[in-house]
């Protein structure tokens, strides 16, 4: 717009004020359009807010099905250390007497003997033996009749097993013959340390007294006692006792390649296959370690778990599934299965698993798993341990009251939130005469919006079907106690005590009542769909927002046209007043020029005052 300011310099008129007044008249229709757009936009926003509140309630109703509410069930075990249970929707409400008679176990295949080569050469250095681990140099101790004696293990790379065993036995024998704090000297006692059946034996012979013997002291720095399996062996006040280690001395080396693992009877081959339950596990005896084979088995589809029993030097395969199913183990090529003493092709190395067995109300049921689904319709039993002999545990299947209460409260919260939204959008406050003007919400003049909440509430409490539980009011839904403060009883509440009573007396009727396809909730849902439905352009919210959007767009186009008219009018009127001032200025200039030509002063007065100005012309006189 032009920023030219007119002050009536020539005409003496307040031309700017005249233009402003004229423009104010021209702008009023635009202001009316803008006010109307603001009002319509506010209404459109309000309908969108109302639509969101209805959508939330629709979502709550659509999820309020039999499965999640009235037909929900819980299953409670009287002794959860024996078994736990779960129940699906609509399971019969009842009580059962259950006993767990047998747990399902998994089939296990275990090497029929130690798989590592036994230690037989006492003259071999400690580090060269296939012991369970590496022996470290340092002190080991024995407690002989209450007295501690020490022996120092030398460098394992130069010290032989025989030297270590002899040194330890000599230390013990010296203490026996010297006598300790608890037992006197026994001059004829002899101690011998040897390897028998791949395990260490320390024996006392020729003693005339009973002796006590144990191993290990706080100051020990070598792990030899543990590697020899003798660290926990003890004898108390025994005559010539023999103590035997708890682990094999010669064991398979699980981290060395198979050819160097000390695996007895293995045929060296660059490739081989052991097949477990139809799954091939390939190996290379020159490159793969037993630990690698174990990982391949565990990561395969064979459905078994492989592990090493270090104490007995055996491989153990355990089926992941329980039940009386044997493993099929075959040496497809090579002989690793045989070397691991798994008796390929037979069940000689296997302990076949067992099926679970439970008794329900005197009826015996078996299951291949400890998760029993075939004992009670709709109920899953999770077996944990055997029932105490001769005792049964009570299983109660009941209505999941917590699920019903939670679902109802979620619905109530959303329903009341819709009421809050409607109250805000339709509120109307009358003004005071000569005082504060009234106010109204954007939907205050919409009769559908102002009556919507009451209409929904009436539908919600309608009775359906027959029987005593035929309305939501019968299960505890209400709008507050009679006599409550005015305005405080238009929102939903839930009487949990009444709900519990209804569920206990007739859970089936409650389930039917709460079903969103048959009960009053279905009628509420259908009504809500007529108000808000993104798939239906004729729905109340959709039609209003679409219509308002169209009207707003039309007004915005009119505003653009009106603004253009205003701009053009202002340009025109300013041009006219500018031309007027220019014309007046030109006339004034011409007047001054004529006056000058005629010899008149532009400052003379033209009033008939009797005073005339000199024309400046010469006068002539006549002589008579």
Secondary structure, 3 states (H helix, E strand, C coil): CCCCCCCCCCCCCCHHHHHHHHHHHHHHHHHHHHHHHHHHHHHHHHHHHHHHHHHHHHHHHHHCCCCCCCCCEEEEECCCCCEEEEECCCCCCEEEEEEEEECCCEEEEECCCCCECCCCCCCCEHHHCCCCCCCCCEEEEEEECCEEEEEEECCCCCCEHHHHHHHHHHHHHHHHHHCCCCCCCCCCCEEEEEEECCEEEEEEECCCCEEEEEECCCCCCCCHHHHHCCCCCCEEEEECCEEECCCCCCCCCCCCEHHHCCECCCCCCCCEEEEECCEEEEECCCCCEHHHHHHHHHCCCCCEEEEEECCCCEEEEEEEEECCCCCCEEEEECCHHHHCCCCCCCCCCEECCCCEEEEECCEEEEECCCEEEEEECCEEEEECCCCCCCCCEEEEEEECHHHHHHHHHHHHHHHHHHHHHHHHHHCEECCCCCCCCCEECCCCCCHHHHHHHHHHHHHHCCCCCCCCCCCHHHHCEECCCCCCCCCCCCCCEECHHHHHHHHHHCHHHHHHHHCCCCCHHHHHHHHHHHHCCCCCCCCHHHHHHHHHHHHHHHHHHHHHHHHHHHHHHHHHHHHHHHHHHHHHHHHHHHHHHHHHHHCCCCCCCCCCCCCCCCCCCCCCCCCC
